[in-house]
């Protein structure tokens, strides 16, 4: 007899290990886990990197927050990732372009239209 149960819902149980990307990096779902609920009440988990899971909504050339839709057996769930133009390692600390611009703005004081570097 064929398995009559169907997937009624999925949700993100664990985010992928990587959710922050530098522009141009490919989406990596490793470490992500979906919680799958079936029509018979059974619940199981599936890794986001399983071949039956599809993902959409990621553009490695688009900066900022992106909402990723993962689908499994006709059901979908979402989570967010972030893409930044550049990141630099500085004394063991990762700095985004936004971090660097903020630092520059703090250090650069403008007085009467004249830049003063502190």
C-alpha positions as CSV (number, residue, x, y, z in Angstrom):
1,X,0.0,0.0,0.0
2,X,1.4,3.4,-1.0
3,X,2.3,6.0,1.7
4,X,-0.9,8.2,1.9
5,X,0.5,10.9,4.2
6,X,1.4,14.3,2.8
7,X,3.5,17.2,4.1
8,X,1.2,19.8,5.6
9,X,3.8,22.3,6.8
10,X,7.5,23.0,7.1
11,X,9.4,25.4,9.3
12,X,13.0,26.4,9.7
13,X,14.3,24.6,12.8
14,X,17.9,25.6,12.4
15,X,19.4,28.3,10.2
16,X,22.2,27.4,7.9
17,X,25.7,27.8,9.3
18,X,26.3,30.7,6.9
19,X,23.8,33.6,6.7
20,X,26.3,36.5,6.0
21,X,27.8,36.6,2.6
22,X,30.2,38.7,0.6
23,X,28.9,39.8,-2.8
24,X,29.4,37.1,-5.3
25,X,29.4,34.1,-2.9
26,X,27.1,31.2,-3.7
27,X,24.3,30.3,-1.2
28,X,25.3,27.5,1.1
29,X,22.5,25.7,3.0
30,X,24.8,23.4,5.0
31,X,23.7,23.1,8.6
32,X,20.2,24.3,8.0
33,X,17.4,22.0,9.2
34,X,13.7,22.0,8.3
35,X,11.0,20.6,10.6
36,X,8.5,18.6,8.5
37,X,4.9,18.0,9.7
38,X,2.9,15.2,8.0
39,X,-0.8,14.8,7.7
40,X,-0.7,11.8,10.0
41,X,0.8,14.0,12.8
42,X,4.3,12.6,12.5
43,X,7.1,15.1,12.6
44,X,10.6,14.7,11.2
45,X,13.6,16.8,10.1
46,X,15.3,17.2,6.7
47,X,18.6,19.0,6.1
48,X,18.3,22.1,3.8
49,X,21.1,20.6,1.7
50,X,18.9,17.5,0.9
51,X,18.3,17.1,-2.8
52,X,14.5,17.3,-2.2
53,X,14.8,20.8,-0.8
54,X,14.8,23.8,-3.2
55,X,15.8,27.3,-2.5
56,X,14.9,30.6,-4.2
57,X,15.2,34.3,-3.6
58,X,19.0,34.6,-3.5
59,X,21.0,37.0,-5.7
60,X,24.7,36.9,-5.0
61,X,25.1,40.3,-6.8
62,X,22.4,42.1,-4.7
63,X,23.5,43.8,-1.5
64,X,21.5,43.8,1.7
65,X,19.0,41.6,3.4
66,X,17.5,38.9,1.2
67,X,14.6,36.6,2.1
68,X,15.3,33.0,1.1
69,X,12.4,30.6,0.4
70,X,13.1,26.9,1.0
71,X,10.6,24.4,-0.3
72,X,10.0,20.7,0.4
73,X,7.2,18.6,-0.9
74,X,5.0,21.5,-1.9
75,X,5.4,23.5,1.3
76,X,7.6,26.5,1.9
77,X,9.4,28.4,4.7
78,X,11.6,31.5,4.7
79,X,14.7,32.9,6.4
80,X,16.9,35.9,5.8
81,X,20.5,36.2,4.7
82,X,22.7,39.3,4.3
83,X,25.0,40.2,1.4
84,X,27.6,42.9,1.8
85,X,29.9,44.4,-0.8
86,X,33.2,43.7,1.0
87,X,34.4,42.4,4.3
88,X,37.9,42.8,5.7
89,X,39.6,41.0,8.5
90,X,41.3,43.3,11.0
91,X,42.9,41.9,14.1
92,X,40.6,39.0,14.1
93,X,37.5,41.1,13.6
94,X,35.4,41.1,10.4
95,X,34.4,44.5,9.2
96,X,31.7,45.2,6.6
97,X,31.8,48.2,4.3
98,X,29.0,49.7,6.6
99,X,31.3,49.3,9.7
100,X,34.2,51.0,7.9
101,X,32.0,53.9,6.7
102,X,30.7,54.3,10.2
103,X,34.2,54.4,11.6
104,X,35.3,57.0,9.0
105,X,32.3,59.1,9.8
106,X,33.1,59.1,13.5
107,X,36.8,59.9,12.9
108,X,36.0,62.6,10.3
109,X,34.6,65.7,12.0
110,X,33.3,68.4,9.8
111,X,33.5,71.9,11.2
112,X,32.1,74.8,9.1
113,X,32.5,72.7,6.0
114,X,36.2,71.9,6.7
115,X,37.1,68.3,7.3
116,X,39.1,67.7,10.5
117,X,40.6,64.2,11.0
118,X,40.8,63.1,14.6
